[in-house]
Amino acid sequence: MGRALKELTKGLWRELPPFRIVLGLCPTLAVTTSAKNGLGMGAAVIFVLVVSNFLVALLRKIIPSKVRIACFIVIAATVVVTVELLMQAYAYPLYLELGIFVPLIVVNCIILGRAEAFASKNPVFLSVLDGLGMGLGFTLSLTFLGGLREVLGAGTIFGHAVPWEAFEPMSILVKAPGAFICLGLILAGMNAYNRWTARRGDSDAPKALEAINSCSSCGLCKLSGRD
């Protein structure tokens, strides 16, 4: 039970994407013009991560190692097509808002990274928990970033006006440069927090600092032959 809880919660802080292991930055920067878009993209990624991890773990002993990456991509692409059809049927306005970034979930390094680094080496139950935890962390990150940009850049949250009488929205934050500004501030804040906890003797902080400055935990380096 302890292992299951660890796999479920690691994506919520210790390996939080994209703020800890800095993965999936393309949709993070592109679609987070509002909290609704961030939540919608995150929900789609949760579905793809959980189902693809489930299928990869289920078939891990059948898939030949030489073609495993191609098989992982086919599995992810199949699930993403399912997500696209569901969004077109039940959330068409959101689908139009997210645009090309829905099909691009196939090449999101979080999907392939979790399949290669975890699901291909672990049983189904733990793989599902891994996908759910990482997906929830990704969703919370995108929703937080989108909400921050929406509140400060448009004066609204989930489309509802924020009742600040003297507040003047900074429109640059809902444009492309605003994504880099907000992401940079969040990463700087997390680095500062980790260094502060490290000075207080928190044994987990050095590991957190290493996770921020390294992408090794995703397993993608192994795909290119690097150690």
Helices and strands as residue ranges (DSSP letters): H 2-9, G 10-12, H 25-30, H 35-59, G 65-67, H 68-90, H 92-98, G 99-101, G 103-107, H 109-114, I 115-119, H 124-154, E 156-157, E 160-161, G 171-174, H 176-199, H 205-212, G 216-218, G 220-224
